[in-house]
Amino acid sequence: MRRYPDRVPATELAQALGLKPNTLSTYVNALMQAGLLSQERVGTSLRYSIDMEAARQTIDYLLHDCCRGRPEICDPVAPPASVADNPEPDRKYNTLFICTGNSARSIFAEAILRDLAGDRFEVYSAGTKPCSELNPFALKVLEQKGHDVSALQSKDITEFQSATAPVLDFVFTVCNHAANEECPSWKGQPITAHWGLSDPVKVEGSASQKSRAFDRTYDALRNRMTGFANLPIASLDRLSLQRAVDEIGQSNEKGMTE
């Protein structure tokens, strides 16, 4: 569910859940028989995805049975109001981008969206295990693209879970590892999505090869930020808005290094 609508390899599922392969296989087979998971072979790997419609039907059944058709008595299970349900023309949408180290991909996302639409979005980034310094290749790309990097720094995700933290409207994970980790509880239940991209930090080779990997990552994120900034947020209901950000996250990583 954390990676939806991605298809996830069994090895990643086992690692994220701390399960042995045979135990995971038993659970996955049971969920497939129940119609909650679908399976697809990609090369030699089996990948799994949640069947969202089946999941919705299951939740609907539980709400009808447990809550006697009155989901309001089951709060906070009942879905919250959309960020667009009460539009405030002068309010900025608080948006957080998360990756593991908060040294490249999420920093790119923060800088790009702030420069593209800083009048509409208050933009932040954080890491689940933040690095002490930003990646030098990432900083070089941002500077070459004309971004001001003076205020950028790695931050821990816990900064956005305190009582004084801003209430977030959107939360995006931009790396698979961060998405696989335990989901924190966010105030206000923001719209969330996974916009995973390959990690340019892990690319090996010459300095020019590494620079090209960071350039490709920047370009892919800029395309997604442009699509996101152009969404008519105030006119979309929550379901339509969720579908739109999921679709943006599924844009191909053309030319990205795996």
VEXSEGU-339099 format. One line per 3 residues: number of its first residue (from 1); their letters; for each residue y, x, z of N, C-alpha, C. Coordinates in nm, 2 decimals, decimal comma. Each point is the difference from the previous one (the first is absolute). Layout:
NUM = a = Y X Z Y X Z Y X Z  ...
***
This chain:
1 = mrr = -0,12 0,08 0,00 0,12 -0,08 0,00 0,13 0,09 0,00  -0,01 0,11 0,07 0,12 0,09 0,01 0,03 0,06 -0,14  -0,10 0,01 -0,09 0,02 0,06 -0,13 0,01 -0,10 -0,11
4 = ypd = -0,01 -0,13 0,03 0,01 -0,10 -0,10 0,13 0,02 -0,09  -0,01 -0,01 -0,13 -0,12 -0,04 -0,08 -0,07 0,12 -0,06  0,00 0,11 0,06 -0,08 0,12 -0,04 -0,15 -0,03 0,01
7 = rvp = -0,07 0,07 -0,08 -0,15 0,01 0,03 -0,02 0,13 0,07  -0,08 0,00 0,11 -0,01 0,12 0,09 -0,14 0,05 -0,01  -0,02 0,13 -0,01 -0,13 0,06 0,00 -0,07 -0,02 0,14
10 = ate = -0,13 -0,01 0,00 -0,08 -0,02 0,12 0,03 0,11 0,10  0,01 0,13 -0,05 0,02 0,11 0,09 0,13 -0,01 0,08  0,11 -0,06 -0,07 0,12 -0,02 0,07 -0,01 -0,11 0,11
13 = laq = -0,07 -0,10 -0,04 -0,02 -0,11 0,10 -0,08 0,05 0,12  -0,10 0,08 -0,02 -0,08 0,05 0,11 0,09 0,09 0,09  0,08 0,09 -0,07 0,08 0,09 0,08 0,11 -0,08 0,08
16 = alg = 0,06 -0,09 -0,06 0,11 -0,08 0,06 -0,05 -0,08 0,12  -0,13 -0,05 -0,01 -0,06 -0,08 0,11 -0,08 0,08 0,10  -0,03 0,12 -0,03 -0,08 0,09 0,08 -0,15 -0,05 0,01
19 = lkp = -0,05 -0,04 -0,12 -0,13 -0,05 -0,01 -0,09 0,10 -0,08  -0,13 0,00 0,03 -0,10 0,07 -0,07 -0,02 -0,07 -0,14  -0,04 0,07 -0,10 -0,02 -0,07 -0,13 -0,09 -0,11 0,00
22 = ntl = -0,12 0,01 0,07 -0,10 -0,11 0,00 0,06 -0,12 0,07  0,08 0,02 0,11 0,06 -0,11 0,07 0,10 -0,07 -0,08  0,08 0,08 -0,07 0,10 -0,06 -0,09 -0,07 -0,08 -0,11
25 = sty = -0,10 0,05 -0,06 -0,07 -0,07 -0,10 -0,05 -0,13 0,04  -0,05 -0,01 0,13 -0,05 -0,13 0,05 0,12 -0,10 0,01  0,11 0,05 0,05 0,11 -0,09 0,02 0,06 -0,05 -0,14
28 = vna = 0,01 0,10 -0,09 0,05 -0,03 -0,13 -0,08 -0,10 -0,07  -0,13 0,02 0,00 -0,10 -0,10 -0,06 0,02 -0,14 0,06  0,01 -0,01 0,13 0,02 -0,13 0,06 0,13 -0,06 -0,05
31 = lmq = 0,11 0,07 -0,01 0,12 -0,05 -0,04 0,00 -0,04 -0,15  -0,08 0,07 -0,08 -0,01 -0,03 -0,14 -0,08 -0,13 -0,01  -0,11 -0,02 0,08 -0,08 -0,12 -0,01 0,09 -0,12 0,04
34 = agl = 0,09 0,02 0,09 0,09 -0,11 0,05 0,11 -0,02 -0,10  0,01 0,08 -0,11 0,11 -0,02 -0,10 0,13 0,06 0,04  0,01 0,08 0,11 0,13 0,05 0,04 0,04 0,13 -0,06
37 = lsq = -0,10 0,07 -0,06 0,02 0,13 -0,06 -0,05 -0,01 -0,15  0,06 0,08 -0,09 -0,05 0,02 -0,13 -0,02 0,15 -0,02  -0,10 0,03 -0,09 -0,04 0,14 -0,02 0,02 0,04 -0,15
40 = erv = 0,04 0,12 -0,02 0,02 0,05 -0,14 -0,04 0,15 0,00  -0,08 0,03 -0,11 -0,04 0,14 -0,01 0,11 0,07 -0,09  0,05 0,11 0,06 0,10 0,09 -0,08 -0,06 0,14 -0,01
43 = gts = -0,06 0,03 -0,11 -0,07 0,12 -0,02 -0,13 0,00 0,09  -0,01 0,09 0,09 -0,11 0,01 0,09 0,03 -0,07 0,14  0,12 -0,05 0,01 0,04 -0,05 0,13 0,00 -0,15 0,00
46 = lry = -0,04 -0,06 0,11 0,01 -0,14 0,02 0,13 -0,03 0,08  0,08 -0,09 -0,05 0,13 -0,03 0,06 0,00 -0,15 0,04  0,07 -0,03 0,11 0,00 -0,14 0,05 0,14 -0,05 0,02
49 = sid = 0,01 -0,13 -0,02 0,13 -0,07 0,02 -0,02 -0,13 0,07  0,09 -0,04 0,08 -0,01 -0,13 0,07 0,03 -0,11 -0,11  -0,07 -0,11 0,01 0,02 -0,12 -0,08 0,11 -0,08 0,08
52 = mea = 0,12 0,01 -0,04 0,11 -0,06 0,08 -0,01 -0,15 0,01  -0,05 -0,06 -0,11 -0,01 -0,15 0,00 -0,10 -0,04 0,10  -0,12 0,07 0,01 -0,10 -0,03 0,09 0,05 0,02 0,15
55 = arq = 0,08 0,11 0,02 0,05 0,03 0,13 0,10 -0,11 0,04  0,08 -0,05 -0,09 0,09 -0,11 0,03 -0,07 -0,13 0,04  -0,11 -0,02 -0,07 -0,08 -0,12 0,03 -0,06 0,01 0,13
58 = tid = -0,05 0,12 0,04 -0,06 0,02 0,13 0,11 -0,02 0,11  0,12 0,05 -0,02 0,10 -0,01 0,10 0,04 -0,15 0,01  0,01 -0,07 -0,12 0,04 -0,14 0,00 -0,10 -0,08 0,08
61 = yll = -0,13 0,03 -0,01 -0,10 -0,07 0,07 0,01 0,02 0,15  0,03 0,13 0,04 0,01 0,03 0,14 0,12 -0,07 0,06  0,11 0,00 -0,07 0,12 -0,07 0,05 -0,02 -0,15 0,01
64 = hdc = -0,08 -0,06 -0,10 -0,02 -0,14 0,00 -0,10 -0,04 0,12  -0,10 0,09 0,02 -0,10 -0,03 0,10 0,05 0,03 0,14  0,06 0,13 0,01 0,04 0,05 0,13 0,13 -0,07 0,05
67 = crg = 0,09 -0,02 -0,10 0,14 -0,05 0,04 0,01 -0,15 -0,03  -0,11 -0,06 -0,04 0,00 -0,15 -0,02 0,11 -0,04 -0,11  0,01 0,09 -0,10 0,09 -0,04 -0,10 0,15 0,02 0,03
70 = rpe = 0,02 0,07 0,12 0,14 0,02 0,04 0,02 0,15 0,02  0,02 0,08 -0,11 0,01 0,14 0,02 0,11 0,05 0,09  0,10 -0,09 0,02 0,11 0,05 0,09 -0,04 0,02 0,14
73 = icd = -0,12 -0,06 0,05 -0,04 0,03 0,13 -0,09 0,13 0,01  -0,02 0,06 -0,12 -0,08 0,13 0,00 0,09 0,12 -0,03  0,13 -0,02 0,01 0,09 0,12 -0,01 -0,05 0,11 0,09
76 = pva = 0,01 0,13 -0,05 0,07 0,04 -0,12 -0,09 0,01 -0,12  -0,11 -0,07 0,00 -0,09 0,00 -0,12 0,07 -0,07 -0,12  0,08 -0,10 0,03 0,06 -0,07 -0,11 0,10 0,09 -0,07
79 = ppa = 0,01 0,00 -0,14 0,09 0,09 -0,07 0,14 -0,02 0,04  0,08 0,11 0,01 0,14 -0,01 0,04 0,08 -0,05 -0,12  0,12 -0,03 0,03 0,09 -0,04 -0,11 0,03 0,12 -0,09
82 = sva = 0,03 -0,03 -0,13 0,03 0,11 -0,09 0,13 0,06 0,03  0,02 0,13 -0,04 0,13 0,06 0,01 0,10 -0,08 -0,09  -0,05 -0,07 -0,09 0,09 -0,08 -0,09 0,02 -0,14 0,05
85 = dnp = -0,07 -0,05 0,10 0,02 -0,13 0,04 0,14 -0,03 0,06  0,05 0,10 0,06 0,14 -0,01 0,06 0,09 0,11 -0,05  0,03 -0,01 -0,13 0,08 0,10 -0,06 0,14 0,02 0,06
88 = epd = 0,03 0,13 0,02 0,13 0,04 0,05 0,06 0,09 -0,10  0,10 -0,04 -0,08 0,05 0,08 -0,11 0,05 0,14 0,04  0,05 0,01 0,12 0,06 0,13 0,04 -0,10 0,09 0,08
91 = rky = -0,12 -0,05 0,02 -0,10 0,08 0,08 -0,07 0,09 -0,09  -0,03 0,12 0,04 -0,08 0,09 -0,07 -0,15 -0,02 0,05  -0,09 0,03 -0,09 -0,14 -0,01 0,03 -0,05 0,13 0,05
94 = ntl = -0,05 0,00 0,12 -0,05 0,13 0,06 -0,14 0,03 -0,06  -0,01 0,12 -0,06 -0,12 0,03 -0,08 -0,05 0,14 0,05  -0,13 0,01 0,03 -0,06 0,12 0,05 -0,11 0,04 -0,09
97 = fic = 0,00 0,13 -0,03 -0,11 0,06 -0,08 -0,08 0,10 0,08  -0,13 -0,01 0,00 -0,08 0,08 0,09 -0,10 0,08 -0,08  -0,02 0,13 0,03 -0,11 0,08 -0,04 -0,04 0,09 0,12
100 = tgn = -0,09 0,08 -0,02 -0,06 0,08 0,11 0,10 0,10 0,05  0,05 0,09 -0,08 0,08 0,11 0,04 0,15 -0,03 0,00  0,04 -0,10 -0,08 0,15 -0,03 -0,01 0,07 0,12 -0,05
103 = sar = -0,05 0,07 -0,10 0,06 0,12 -0,05 0,03 -0,01 -0,15  -0,06 -0,09 -0,07 0,02 -0,01 -0,14 0,00 -0,14 -0,06  -0,11 -0,07 -0,01 0,00 -0,13 -0,06 0,09 -0,10 0,07
106 = sif = -0,01 -0,02 0,13 0,08 -0,10 0,07 0,15 0,05 0,00  0,02 0,13 0,00 0,14 0,05 -0,01 0,06 -0,03 -0,14  -0,08 0,02 -0,10 0,04 -0,04 -0,13 0,04 -0,15 -0,01
109 = aea = -0,09 -0,08 0,05 0,03 -0,15 0,00 0,13 -0,03 0,08  0,02 0,06 0,11 0,12 -0,03 0,08 0,12 0,04 -0,08  0,00 0,12 -0,05 0,12 0,05 -0,07 0,03 -0,08 -0,13
112 = ilr = -0,11 -0,03 -0,07 0,02 -0,08 -0,13 0,06 -0,14 0,02  -0,07 -0,07 0,09 0,05 -0,14 0,03 0,14 0,00 0,06  0,03 0,09 0,08 0,13 0,00 0,06 0,11 0,02 -0,10
115 = dla = -0,03 0,09 -0,10 0,10 0,03 -0,11 0,00 -0,11 -0,10  -0,11 -0,07 -0,02 -0,01 -0,11 -0,10 0,07 -0,12 0,05  -0,03 -0,04 0,13 0,05 -0,13 0,05 0,03 0,01 0,15
118 = gdr = 0,08 0,10 0,03 0,03 0,02 0,14 0,09 -0,11 0,05  0,06 -0,08 -0,09 0,09 -0,11 0,04 -0,08 -0,12 0,05  -0,14 0,00 -0,04 -0,08 -0,12 0,03 -0,11 0,04 0,10
121 = fev = -0,03 0,13 0,01 -0,12 0,04 0,08 0,05 0,11 0,10  -0,05 -0,02 0,13 0,01 0,11 0,09 -0,13 0,07 0,00  -0,01 0,12 -0,04 -0,12 0,07 -0,03 -0,04 0,11 0,10
124 = ysa = -0,13 0,00 0,04 -0,05 0,09 0,09 -0,14 0,06 -0,05  -0,04 0,11 0,05 -0,14 0,05 -0,02 -0,05 0,06 0,12  -0,13 0,01 0,01 -0,06 0,06 0,12 -0,14 0,04 -0,03
127 = gtk = -0,06 0,08 0,09 -0,14 0,05 -0,02 -0,09 -0,03 0,12  -0,13 -0,02 -0,03 -0,09 -0,02 0,11 -0,03 0,13 0,07  0,01 0,11 -0,07 -0,01 0,14 0,06 0,11 0,08 -0,07
130 = pcs = 0,13 -0,02 0,03 0,11 0,06 -0,07 0,00 0,15 0,01  0,03 0,06 -0,12 0,02 0,15 0,00 0,13 0,04 0,07  0,00 0,13 0,03 0,12 0,05 0,07 0,12 0,02 -0,10
133 = eln = -0,04 0,02 -0,13 0,10 0,02 -0,10 -0,03 -0,08 -0,13  0,10 -0,03 -0,07 -0,02 -0,06 -0,13 -0,06 0,10 -0,10  -0,08 -0,05 -0,10 -0,06 0,09 -0,09 0,11 0,06 -0,09
136 = pfa = 0,00 0,13 -0,02 0,11 0,06 -0,08 0,00 -0,04 -0,15  -0,12 -0,03 -0,06 -0,01 -0,05 -0,13 0,07 -0,14 -0,01  -0,03 -0,08 0,10 0,06 -0,13 0,00 0,15 0,00 0,01
139 = lkv = 0,05 0,09 0,09 0,15 0,01 0,01 0,06 0,05 -0,13  -0,07 0,10 -0,07 0,06 0,05 -0,12 0,01 -0,11 -0,11  -0,11 -0,08 -0,01 0,01 -0,11 -0,10 0,11 -0,10 0,03
142 = leq = 0,02 -0,04 0,13 0,10 -0,09 0,04 0,14 0,06 -0,03  0,02 0,12 0,03 0,13 0,07 -0,03 0,02 0,00 -0,15  -0,10 0,03 -0,08 0,01 0,00 -0,15 0,04 -0,13 -0,05
145 = kgh = -0,05 -0,11 0,06 0,03 -0,14 -0,04 0,13 -0,05 0,05  0,07 0,08 0,08 0,13 -0,04 0,05 0,01 -0,07 0,13  -0,11 0,00 0,07 0,00 -0,07 0,13 0,05 0,09 0,11
148 = dvs = 0,07 -0,06 0,10 0,05 0,08 0,12 -0,12 0,01 0,10  -0,04 0,12 0,03 -0,12 0,02 0,08 0,04 0,04 0,15  0,13 0,00 0,02 0,05 0,06 0,13 -0,05 -0,08 0,12
151 = alq = -0,02 -0,13 -0,02 -0,03 -0,09 0,12 -0,15 -0,03 0,01  -0,08 0,05 -0,10 -0,14 -0,03 -0,01 -0,08 0,09 0,10  -0,09 -0,06 0,08 -0,08 0,07 0,09 -0,13 -0,08 0,03
154 = skd = -0,11 0,08 0,04 -0,12 -0,07 0,03 0,01 -0,07 0,14  -0,05 -0,12 0,00 0,00 -0,08 0,12 -0,13 -0,06 0,04  -0,03 -0,02 0,12 -0,12 -0,06 0,05 0,00 -0,15 -0,01
157 = ite = -0,11 -0,06 -0,04 0,00 -0,15 -0,02 0,03 -0,07 0,13  -0,03 0,07 0,12 0,03 -0,07 0,13 0,15 -0,03 0,02  0,09 0,07 -0,07 0,14 -0,03 0,01 0,03 -0,14 -0,05
160 = fqs = -0,08 -0,06 -0,08 0,02 -0,13 -0,06 -0,08 -0,11 0,07  -0,06 0,04 0,12 -0,08 -0,10 0,08 0,06 -0,02 0,13  0,11 0,06 0,03 0,06 -0,01 0,13 0,08 -0,13 0,01
163 = ata = 0,04 -0,04 0,12 0,08 -0,12 0,02 0,13 0,00 -0,07  0,06 0,12 -0,02 0,13 0,01 -0,06 0,00 0,03 -0,15  -0,12 0,00 -0,06 -0,02 0,03 -0,14 0,05 -0,12 -0,08
166 = pvl = 0,04 0,02 -0,12 0,05 -0,11 -0,09 -0,12 -0,09 -0,03  0,03 -0,13 -0,01 -0,11 -0,09 -0,05 -0,01 0,01 -0,15  -0,13 0,04 -0,04 -0,02 0,03 -0,14 -0,03 -0,12 -0,08
169 = dfv = 0,05 0,00 -0,13 -0,03 -0,11 -0,09 -0,11 0,04 -0,10  -0,01 0,13 -0,03 -0,11 0,05 -0,09 -0,05 0,13 0,06  -0,13 0,02 -0,01 -0,07 0,12 0,04 -0,10 0,04 -0,11
172 = ftv = 0,02 0,12 -0,06 -0,09 0,05 -0,10 -0,07 0,13 0,03  -0,13 0,00 -0,02 -0,07 0,13 0,02 -0,01 0,06 -0,14  0,03 0,13 -0,01 0,00 0,07 -0,13 -0,11 0,10 -0,01
175 = cnh = -0,09 0,01 0,10 -0,12 0,09 -0,02 -0,12 -0,08 0,06  -0,11 0,03 -0,06 -0,13 -0,07 0,04 -0,03 0,03 0,15  0,02 0,12 0,04 -0,05 0,04 0,14 0,08 -0,08 0,10
178 = aan = 0,13 -0,01 -0,02 0,08 -0,08 0,10 -0,04 -0,15 0,00  -0,03 -0,05 -0,12 -0,04 -0,14 -0,01 -0,13 -0,02 0,06  -0,09 0,10 0,00 -0,13 -0,02 0,06 0,00 0,00 0,16
181 = eec = 0,11 0,05 0,05 0,01 0,01 0,15 0,02 -0,14 0,06  -0,01 -0,01 0,13 0,02 -0,12 0,07 0,14 -0,06 -0,02  0,01 -0,12 -0,04 0,13 -0,06 -0,03 0,07 -0,03 0,13
184 = psw = 0,13 0,05 0,01 0,08 -0,03 0,12 0,04 -0,15 0,00  0,05 -0,05 0,11 0,05 -0,13 0,01 0,15 0,01 -0,02  0,05 -0,07 -0,11 0,14 0,01 -0,03 0,08 -0,12 0,05
187 = kgq = 0,11 0,02 0,06 0,09 -0,11 0,04 0,04 -0,08 -0,12  0,00 -0,13 0,01 0,04 -0,08 -0,11 -0,10 -0,02 -0,11  -0,11 0,06 0,00 -0,11 -0,01 -0,10 0,06 0,02 -0,14
190 = pit = 0,04 0,12 -0,04 0,06 0,02 -0,13 -0,10 -0,02 -0,11  0,05 -0,01 -0,13 -0,08 0,01 -0,12 -0,05 0,14 0,00  -0,13 0,02 -0,02 -0,06 0,13 -0,01 -0,08 0,02 -0,13
193 = ahw = -0,01 0,12 -0,05 -0,07 0,03 -0,12 -0,04 0,14 -0,01  -0,11 0,03 -0,07 -0,04 0,14 -0,02 0,04 0,05 -0,14  0,08 0,10 -0,01 0,04 0,06 -0,12 -0,05 0,15 -0,01
196 = gls = -0,13 0,01 0,01 -0,06 0,14 0,01 0,02 0,08 -0,12  0,03 0,13 0,02 0,01 0,10 -0,11 -0,07 0,12 0,05  -0,05 0,08 -0,10 -0,06 0,13 0,03 0,10 0,09 0,07
199 = dpv = -0,05 0,08 0,09 0,08 0,09 0,07 0,03 0,13 -0,08  0,13 0,02 -0,04 0,04 0,12 -0,07 -0,01 0,13 0,08  0,00 -0,02 0,13 -0,01 0,12 0,09 -0,13 0,06 -0,01
202 = kve = -0,11 -0,07 -0,04 -0,13 0,05 -0,01 -0,03 0,07 -0,13  0,09 -0,01 -0,10 -0,02 0,06 -0,13 0,00 0,15 0,01  -0,10 0,06 -0,05 -0,01 0,15 0,00 0,04 0,05 -0,14
205 = gsa = 0,03 0,13 0,00 0,04 0,07 -0,12 0,13 0,07 0,01  0,06 0,03 -0,11 0,13 0,07 -0,01 0,11 -0,09 0,06  0,11 0,07 0,02 0,12 -0,07 0,04 0,05 -0,11 -0,10
208 = sqk = -0,02 0,03 -0,13 0,04 -0,09 -0,10 -0,09 -0,12 0,00  -0,13 0,02 0,02 -0,10 -0,11 0,01 0,03 -0,09 0,12  0,03 0,06 0,11 0,04 -0,08 0,12 0,13 -0,08 -0,03
211 = sra = 0,09 0,07 -0,06 0,13 -0,07 -0,03 -0,02 -0,12 -0,09  -0,09 0,01 -0,10 -0,02 -0,11 -0,09 -0,07 -0,12 0,08  -0,09 0,04 0,09 -0,06 -0,11 0,08 0,10 -0,08 0,08
214 = fdr = 0,10 0,07 0,06 0,11 -0,06 0,08 0,09 -0,09 -0,09  0,02 0,06 -0,12 0,08 -0,08 -0,10 -0,06 -0,13 -0,04  -0,14 0,00 -0,02 -0,07 -0,12 -0,04 0,00 -0,10 0,11
217 = tyd = -0,01 0,05 0,13 0,00 -0,09 0,11 0,13 -0,06 0,02  0,11 0,08 -0,02 0,14 -0,06 0,01 0,01 -0,11 -0,11  -0,04 0,03 -0,12 0,02 -0,10 -0,11 -0,07 -0,12 0,03
220 = alr = -0,13 0,01 0,05 -0,08 -0,12 0,03 0,07 -0,09 0,10  0,05 0,07 0,11 0,07 -0,07 0,10 0,13 -0,06 -0,04  0,07 0,07 -0,09 0,13 -0,06 -0,05 -0,03 -0,13 -0,08
223 = nrm = -0,11 0,00 -0,08 -0,03 -0,12 -0,07 -0,03 -0,12 0,10  -0,07 0,03 0,10 -0,03 -0,10 0,10 0,12 -0,05 0,08  0,09 0,10 0,03 0,12 -0,04 0,07 0,09 -0,08 -0,08
226 = tgf = 0,01 0,03 -0,13 0,08 -0,08 -0,10 -0,05 -0,14 0,00  -0,13 -0,02 -0,02 -0,06 -0,13 0,00 0,02 -0,08 0,13  -0,01 0,07 0,11 0,02 -0,07 0,13 0,15 -0,04 0,02
229 = anl = 0,09 0,09 -0,04 0,14 -0,02 0,02 0,05 -0,12 -0,09  -0,07 -0,03 -0,11 0,03 -0,10 -0,09 -0,06 -0,14 0,03  -0,08 0,00 0,11 -0,06 -0,13 0,04 0,10 -0,10 0,05
232 = pia = 0,00 -0,12 -0,04 0,09 -0,10 0,05 -0,05 -0,05 0,14  0,01 0,08 0,10 -0,06 -0,02 0,13 0,04 -0,14 0,06  0,13 -0,03 -0,01 0,05 -0,12 0,07 -0,05 -0,13 -0,07
235 = sld = -0,05 0,01 -0,12 -0,05 -0,12 -0,07 -0,15 -0,01 0,00  -0,07 0,09 0,06 -0,15 0,00 0,01 -0,05 -0,04 0,13  -0,10 -0,09 0,00 -0,07 -0,03 0,13 -0,09 0,12 0,04
238 = rls = -0,05 -0,01 0,12 -0,08 0,11 0,05 -0,12 0,04 -0,09  -0,07 -0,10 -0,04 -0,12 0,03 -0,08 0,03 0,06 -0,13  0,11 -0,05 -0,07 0,04 0,06 -0,13 0,05 0,14 0,02
241 = lqr = 0,08 0,03 0,11 0,05 0,13 0,03 -0,11 0,10 0,03  -0,10 -0,05 0,07 -0,12 0,09 0,03 -0,07 0,03 -0,13  -0,02 -0,10 -0,08 -0,07 0,03 -0,13 0,08 0,10 -0,08
244 = avd = 0,13 -0,01 0,00 0,09 0,09 -0,08 -0,01 0,14 0,04  0,00 0,02 0,14 0,00 0,14 0,04 -0,14 0,06 -0,01  -0,11 -0,09 0,01 -0,13 0,05 -0,03 -0,02 0,05 -0,15
247 = eig = 0,06 -0,08 -0,09 -0,01 0,04 -0,14 0,08 0,13 -0,03  0,11 0,02 0,07 0,07 0,13 -0,02 -0,09 0,11 0,05  -0,07 -0,01 0,11 -0,09 0,10 0,05 -0,11 0,03 -0,09
250 = qsn = -0,04 -0,09 -0,09 -0,11 0,02 -0,09 0,04 0,07 -0,14  0,13 0,03 -0,01 0,04 0,07 -0,12 -0,07 0,14 -0,01  -0,04 0,03 -0,12 -0,09 0,12 -0,02 0,07 0,13 0,04
253 = ekg = -0,08 0,09 0,05 0,05 0,14 0,03 -0,02 0,08 -0,13  0,07 -0,04 -0,10 -0,02 0,07 -0,13 0,04 0,15 0,01  -0,10 0,08 -0,03 0,03 0,15 0,01 -0,01 0,06 0,13
256 = mte = -0,03 -0,08 0,10 -0,01 0,05 0,14 -0,13 0,09 0,01  0,01 0,10 0,08 -0,11 0,09 0,03 -0,08 -0,06 0,11  -0,13 -0,02 -0,01 -0,09 -0,05 0,10 -0,04 0,11 0,10
***
